[in-house]
Amino acid sequence: MGNQFETGLMWFRRDLRVNDNAALCLALKSCRQVHCVFVFDQNILDTLPRVDRRVEFIRQSVHALDQDLRKLSGLETAGLIVQIGVADEEIVLLAKTLRVDAVFAAHDYEPRALERDAHVQNKLNCMGIALHTCKDHVIFERREILTKTGTPYGVFTPYKNNWLATVSSDDLRSHDSAPFAGALAPRPQAFQRAVPALKEIGFEASNLSTLKIPTGAAGGRTLFEAFFERMDDYHATRDFPHVKGPSYLGVHLRFGTVSIRQLAATALQRQIQGSRGAEVWLGELIWRDFYFQILSNFPHVAHGAYKREYDAISWEQGPQAQALFRAWCEGRTGYPLVDAAMAQINQTGYMHNRLRMVAGSFLVKDLGIDWRWGERYFAEHLNDFDLSANNGGWQWVSSSGCDAQPYFRIFNPVSQSEKFDSDGKFICRYLPQLAKLPKAARHAPWKAKPLELQMAGVKLGDNYPLPIVAHDEARALTLQRYAIVKKSGTD
């Protein structure tokens, strides 16, 4: 497809890297010269608080991308054009100004992104400019993995089996832009501004640097290399929040500062060599593909239950529900593992995957709160927020999603704590006021002996709350709440 176009525009979105970037490679192979752009989209930014780790992560990663493009081209002036504005307007205006023949970008799958891209395409078509998008963010997308009857999967295990039977070396092939880097064009004089500072975008610094979250493609590579050394143990460590078990690559996958093809290829190779940890981790990457294809094929999940009959469930409402929800958000439920999990997300923007299930289940099945409230809270606070995975996870804990846990499976927050944080190390990290309690008492302080509480300096209802609900009673209410689903014969 070489030199099909004279001039192209590469639009970076959630693929902030040069290495193995499918859309960039396609643009460079297709055009004699290529300009590169990133837009800080005000349609998104205007909805966010003025301190947001994700914006800071993106800004630093865009700066690194600018440097990497200069290195790739060998030209100091061939970096990234960076604009601040409404993305669909800026891209069309820039395409017109630069007189490009085609715009290139990677696929995005979220409803608002699809609307944006359709809007851009319509405007570009009216100007005689082509829009070429390609797969980059997943291994398989949309309807590439189907059942024998030609329908999308709604159950994970058969999807995973088909995924593994289908994947080939071509699906995991790296897209090397280096041989075509000569097509990277110098930026016109009018667009040689530096990557804007955080304040220019309208934001203040967060605690991103204090948390030592590495940014950009180099940061993603550093995390992946560190995880590779412990990947073989992933299956044994991934459920324990006080252990360094996960890859911590979620935010890098979200913004494309790592290549999913590289991650999947490495995991698959290690699995073939007999690594149980790599096999389990690869399964998590396949879950990611699975949730993307659910969002693509069943877009109603963005607003309601995958299993539509679950929308008939009557959730708690009114001031009491609001008060319970605030207690959950602020980590004041009286259940230490839940409260520590909420402290983690509030302080760092990260929550361990096991804890996402525990905290989510508690909100929905102990407090009787609509899962969409929790989904929105996570969307606002998670560094690695991705609509498809976040929605899939919340529908899983609420039993309303595809391949979800049965409605009658209700996590006990105390037994989960005893099983996955047996010594209370994670609890003590985020709830230091409980650190002097005996290990067994850290999971349920209200069961501790008065002398134990006194010796530890714990005053229930003062420096640590009493439980806001009794789990056994809440479980019974949940079973009643879900009775409407049982009558329908869903589970």
C-alpha positions in Angstrom: 0.0 0.0 0.0 3.1 2.2 -0.2 2.7 5.8 -1.2 -1.0 5.4 -1.9 -1.3 8.9 -0.4 0.9 12.0 -0.7 0.3 13.3 2.9 -1.3 11.6 5.9 -2.2 12.5 9.4 -1.6 10.0 12.2 -4.1 10.7 15.1 -2.9 9.2 18.3 -5.6 8.5 20.9 -5.2 5.5 23.3 -2.1 4.2 21.6 0.6 6.5 23.0 3.7 4.6 21.8 5.9 4.3 18.7 6.8 0.7 19.1 4.4 -1.9 17.5 1.7 0.7 16.7 -0.5 -0.6 14.0 -2.0 2.7 12.9 1.3 4.5 12.8 2.9 1.8 10.8 -0.1 1.8 8.3 0.2 5.6 7.9 3.9 5.5 7.3 3.6 2.7 4.7 0.7 4.4 3.0 2.0 8.0 2.7 4.9 9.8 1.3 4.9 12.1 4.3 3.0 11.8 7.7 2.2 14.3 10.3 1.4 13.1 13.8 -1.1 14.7 16.2 -2.6 14.3 19.7 -5.6 16.3 20.9 -6.4 17.0 24.5 -10.1 16.6 24.0 -12.1 19.2 25.9 -15.2 17.1 25.6 -13.5 14.6 27.9 -11.4 17.0 30.0 -14.2 19.3 30.9 -16.0 16.5 32.7 -13.1 15.7 35.0 -11.9 17.2 38.3 -9.0 19.7 38.0 -6.7 17.2 39.7 -6.8 13.9 37.9 -3.9 11.4 37.8 -5.0 10.1 34.4 -4.6 13.5 32.7 -1.2 13.9 34.3 -0.3 10.3 33.1 -1.4 11.2 29.6 0.4 14.5 29.5 3.7 12.8 30.5 3.1 10.0 28.1 2.4 12.4 25.2 5.6 14.2 26.1 7.5 10.9 25.9 5.7 10.1 22.6 6.9 13.4 21.1 10.5 12.5 22.0 10.2 9.0 20.6 8.9 10.3 17.3 11.8 12.7 17.0 14.2 9.8 17.7 12.4 7.5 15.2 12.6 10.1 12.4 16.0 11.5 13.3 14.6 15.0 12.9 14.2 17.3 15.8 11.3 19.1 14.1 9.4 15.8 13.3 7.7 15.5 16.7 4.1 15.5 17.7 1.6 18.3 16.9 -0.4 18.8 20.2 -3.7 20.6 20.2 -6.2 21.5 22.9 -9.8 21.6 21.9 -12.7 19.5 20.8 -11.1 16.5 19.1 -13.4 16.0 16.1 -13.2 19.7 15.3 -9.4 19.9 15.7 -8.7 16.9 13.6 -10.9 18.1 10.7 -9.4 21.6 10.9 -5.8 20.2 11.0 -6.5 17.8 8.1 -7.7 20.8 6.0 -4.8 23.1 7.1 -2.1 20.5 6.3 -3.9 19.4 3.1 -3.7 15.8 4.0 -5.2 13.0 1.8 -5.9 10.6 4.6 -6.2 10.4 8.4 -5.1 7.3 10.3 -6.1 6.1 13.8 -6.6 3.0 15.8 -10.1 1.6 16.5 -11.9 2.7 19.6 -14.9 0.8 20.8 -16.7 3.0 23.4 -20.0 4.5 22.3 -19.0 8.1 22.5 -15.7 7.4 20.7 -17.7 5.7 17.9 -19.9 8.7 17.6 -16.9 11.0 17.5 -15.2 8.9 14.8 -18.4 8.8 12.7 -18.7 12.6 13.0 -15.1 13.0 11.9 -15.5 10.6 9.0 -18.5 12.4 7.7 -16.7 15.7 7.8 -13.6 14.3 6.2 -15.6 12.6 3.5 -17.2 15.9 2.5 -13.7 17.3 2.0 -12.5 14.3 0.0 -10.2 13.1 2.8 -10.1 9.4 3.7 -10.3 8.1 7.3 -8.5 4.8 7.8 -8.8 3.0 11.2 -7.3 -0.3 12.2 -7.2 -2.8 15.1 -4.5 -2.1 17.6 -5.9 -2.1 21.2 -6.9 -5.8 21.3 -6.0 -9.1 19.7 -9.5 -10.0 18.5 -12.3 -7.5 18.2 -16.0 -7.2 17.5 -17.1 -10.3 15.6 -13.7 -12.0 14.9 -14.4 -14.7 17.5 -17.8 -16.3 17.1 -19.7 -19.4 18.1 -20.3 -22.2 15.6 -23.7 -20.7 14.9 -22.1 -17.3 14.0 -23.1 -15.4 17.1 -21.0 -13.5 19.7 -20.0 -15.3 22.8 -21.7 -14.6 26.1 -19.7 -17.1 28.2 -16.0 -16.7 28.8 -14.6 -20.2 28.8 -15.7 -21.3 25.3 -14.7 -17.8 24.1 -11.2 -18.3 25.6 -10.9 -21.8 24.1 -11.8 -20.5 20.6 -9.5 -17.5 21.1 -6.6 -19.9 21.9 -7.5 -22.1 19.0 -7.6 -19.2 16.6 -4.7 -17.0 17.6 -1.7 -17.2 15.2 1.7 -15.7 14.8 0.2 -13.2 12.4 -2.3 -11.9 15.1 0.6 -11.3 17.4 2.9 -9.8 14.7 4.7 -6.7 15.6 4.2 -3.6 13.4 7.6 -2.1 13.0 7.6 1.5 11.9 11.4 1.9 11.8 11.8 0.9 8.1 9.3 3.6 7.1 10.4 6.3 9.5 11.6 8.5 6.7 8.0 9.4 5.9 7.7 11.3 9.2 7.3 14.9 8.2 8.7 18.0 9.9 6.1 20.0 11.7 5.0 23.2 10.0 6.2 26.3 11.8 2.7 27.1 13.1 2.6 23.8 15.0 6.0 23.7 16.6 4.7 24.4 20.1 6.0 22.3 22.9 3.8 19.7 24.6 1.6 21.9 26.9 2.2 21.9 30.6 -0.4 20.5 32.9 -1.6 24.0 33.8 -2.0 24.9 30.2 -4.4 22.0 29.9 -6.3 23.4 32.9 -5.2 20.9 35.5 -3.1 20.8 38.7 -0.5 18.2 39.7 -1.7 15.1 41.4 0.3 12.6 43.5 1.3 10.7 40.5 5.0 11.3 41.0 4.8 10.5 44.7 3.2 7.2 43.9 6.1 6.5 41.5 3.8 5.4 38.7 6.0 5.2 35.6 4.6 6.9 32.5 5.1 6.6 28.7 6.3 3.7 26.7 9.5 3.5 28.8 7.5 3.2 32.0 5.3 0.5 30.5 8.4 -1.4 29.4 10.0 -1.1 32.8 6.9 -2.5 34.5 6.6 -5.4 32.0 10.2 -6.3 32.4 9.8 -6.4 36.2 6.6 -8.5 35.9 8.3 -10.9 33.5 10.6 -11.9 36.4 7.6 -13.0 38.5 5.2 -14.0 35.8 5.6 -17.7 36.5 4.3 -17.2 40.0 1.3 -15.1 39.0 -1.2 -17.8 39.6 -0.1 -18.2 43.2 0.2 -14.5 44.1 -2.4 -12.7 42.1 -5.2 -12.9 44.8 -3.2 -11.5 47.7 -3.3 -7.7 47.8 -0.3 -7.4 50.1 1.9 -9.3 47.7 3.6 -7.9 44.6 1.8 -10.3 42.3 0.0 -8.3 39.5 1.7 -6.7 36.5 0.4 -3.2 37.3 0.1 -2.6 33.6 -3.6 -1.7 33.6 -3.1 2.1 33.1 -0.5 1.3 30.3 -2.9 -1.0 28.5 -5.6 1.7 28.9 -3.6 4.4 27.2 -1.6 2.1 24.9 1.8 2.8 26.2 2.4 -1.0 25.9 1.5 -3.3 23.0 -1.1 -5.9 23.8 0.4 -8.0 21.1 3.8 -8.0 22.8 2.2 -8.9 26.2 0.0 -11.7 24.7 2.9 -13.1 22.6 5.2 -13.3 25.7 2.5 -14.9 27.8 1.7 -17.4 25.2 5.3 -18.4 24.7 5.8 -18.8 28.4 2.6 -20.9 28.7 3.9 -23.2 25.9 7.1 -23.6 28.0 5.0 -24.8 30.9 4.4 -21.7 33.0 1.2 -21.9 34.9 1.5 -18.3 35.9 1.8 -17.2 32.3 -1.2 -19.3 31.4 -3.4 -17.6 34.1 -2.1 -14.2 33.1 -2.9 -14.8 29.5 -6.4 -15.7 30.6 -6.7 -12.2 32.1 -5.6 -10.7 28.8 -8.2 -12.8 27.0 -10.9 -11.6 29.5 -10.0 -8.1 28.3 -10.7 -9.0 24.7 -13.9 -10.7 25.8 -15.2 -7.6 27.5 -14.4 -5.4 24.5 -16.3 -7.7 22.2 -19.2 -7.7 24.7 -19.4 -3.9 24.5 -19.2 -4.0 20.7 -21.8 -6.7 20.2 -24.2 -5.8 23.1 -23.9 -2.1 23.5 -26.9 -1.9 25.8 -24.5 -3.0 28.6 -23.2 0.6 28.8 -26.5 1.6 30.2 -28.2 -1.5 31.8 -27.8 -5.1 32.6 -26.5 -7.6 30.0 -29.2 -9.9 31.3 -32.1 -7.4 30.8 -34.3 -9.0 33.4 -31.9 -7.9 36.1 -33.0 -4.3 35.4 -36.2 -5.2 37.2 -34.3 -5.5 40.5 -35.4 -2.9 43.1 -32.3 -1.2 44.6 -32.2 0.9 47.7 -33.0 4.5 47.2 -33.4 7.7 49.1 -31.3 9.4 51.9 -30.5 6.1 53.6 -29.0 4.6 50.4 -27.1 7.8 49.8 -25.6 7.7 53.3 -24.6 4.0 52.8 -23.1 4.8 49.5 -21.0 7.7 50.9 -19.8 5.4 53.7 -18.7 2.9 51.1 -17.0 5.6 49.0 -15.1 7.0 52.0 -14.1 3.6 53.4 -16.3 3.8 56.5 -18.3 0.5 56.3 -16.7 -1.0 59.4 -15.5 -4.0 57.4 -11.7 -3.5 57.3 -10.9 -5.2 53.9 -13.6 -3.2 52.2 -12.5 0.0 53.8 -8.8 -0.6 53.0 -9.7 -1.3 49.4 -11.6 2.0 49.2 -8.7 3.8 50.8 -6.4 2.3 48.2 -8.4 3.6 45.3 -9.0 7.0 46.9 -5.3 7.5 47.6 -3.7 5.9 44.6 -6.3 5.4 41.8 -5.5 1.7 41.9 -7.4 -1.2 43.4 -6.2 -4.8 43.5 -8.4 -7.0 41.3 -9.5 -9.3 44.2 -10.5 -6.3 46.1 -12.6 -4.9 43.2 -14.7 -8.0 43.5 -14.9 -7.8 47.3 -15.7 -4.1 47.4 -18.1 -4.4 44.5 -20.0 -7.3 46.0 -20.3 -5.5 49.3 -21.8 -2.5 47.7 -24.3 -4.4 45.7 -25.1 -7.4 47.8 -24.5 -6.1 51.4 -25.8 -2.6 50.9 -28.3 -3.2 48.2 -27.0 -0.3 46.1 -27.4 -0.3 42.3 -24.2 -1.5 40.7 -24.2 1.5 38.3 -23.4 3.7 41.3 -20.2 1.8 41.9 -19.4 1.6 38.3 -19.5 5.4 38.1 -17.4 5.8 41.2 -14.7 3.5 39.8 -14.9 5.3 36.4 -14.1 8.6 38.2 -11.2 7.2 40.4 -9.4 4.3 38.6 -6.3 5.2 36.8 -6.9 2.3 34.4 -10.6 2.9 33.9 -11.8 1.2 30.8 -15.5 1.2 30.1 -15.7 -2.4 28.8 -13.7 -4.0 31.7 -15.2 -1.8 34.4 -18.7 -2.5 33.2 -18.0 -6.2 32.9 -16.5 -6.4 36.4 -19.5 -4.6 38.0 -22.0 -6.7 36.1 -20.1 -9.7 37.2 -20.4 -8.9 40.9 -24.0 -7.9 40.5 -24.7 -11.2 38.6 -26.4 -9.2 35.8 -23.6 -9.7 33.3 -22.4 -12.3 30.9 -20.8 -15.3 32.6 -21.3 -13.6 36.0 -21.3 -15.2 39.4 -24.8 -16.6 40.4 -26.9 -14.1 42.3 -26.9 -16.3 45.4 -23.1 -16.2 45.6 -22.4 -13.4 48.0 -18.9 -12.7 49.2 -18.5 -12.6 53.0 -16.1 -9.7 53.5 -14.7 -11.2 56.7 -13.9 -14.6 55.3 -12.5 -13.0 52.2 -10.2 -10.9 54.4 -9.1 -14.0 56.4 -8.4 -15.9 53.3 -6.6 -13.3 51.2 -5.0 -11.0 53.8 -4.6 -13.5 56.6 -2.2 -11.4 58.7 -4.0 -8.2 57.9 -0.9 -6.6 56.3 -2.9 -4.9 53.6 -5.4 -3.7 56.1 -2.8 -2.2 58.3 -1.2 -0.4 55.4 -4.4 1.5 54.6 -6.0 1.4 58.1 -3.0 2.0 60.4 -5.4 2.6 63.4 -6.0 -1.2 63.4 -2.3 -2.2 63.2 -1.9 -2.9 66.9 -4.8 -5.3 67.0 -4.1 -9.0 67.1 -3.9 -10.4 63.6 -7.2 -12.4 63.9 -9.0 -9.3 65.2 -8.0 -7.1 62.2 -10.6 -8.8 60.0 -13.6 -8.0 62.3 -12.7 -5.5 65.0 -16.2 -5.6 66.5 -15.6 -9.2 67.5 -12.4 -8.3 69.4 -12.3 -8.4 73.2 -12.6 -5.1 75.0 -9.1 -5.4 76.4 -7.7 -6.1 72.9 -9.4 -2.9 71.6 -8.1 -0.9 74.5 -4.5 -2.1 74.2 -4.6 -1.4 70.4 -6.1 2.1 70.9 -9.1 1.2 68.8 -12.3 3.0 69.7 -15.2 1.5 67.7 -17.5 4.3 66.5 -14.7 6.8 67.0 -11.4 6.1 65.3 -12.9 3.1 63.4 -16.6 2.6 62.6 -18.9 -0.1 63.7 -20.3 -2.2 60.8 -23.0 -0.3 58.9 -24.8 -3.5 58.1 -24.8 -7.1 59.5 -23.6 -9.3 56.7 -25.9 -12.3 57.5 -29.0 -10.0 57.6 -27.9 -8.2 54.4 -27.4 -11.6 52.6 -31.0 -12.6 53.4 -32.3 -9.3 52.1 -30.2 -9.7 48.9 -31.7 -13.1 48.3 -35.2 -11.5 48.6 -34.2 -8.7 46.3 -33.0 -11.1 43.6 -36.2 -13.2 44.0 -37.6 -11.6 40.9 -34.7 -13.0 38.9 -35.2 -16.4 40.4 -38.8 -16.4 39.4 -37.8 -15.6 35.8 -35.7 -18.8 35.8 -32.5 -17.0 34.9 -30.2 -18.8 37.4 
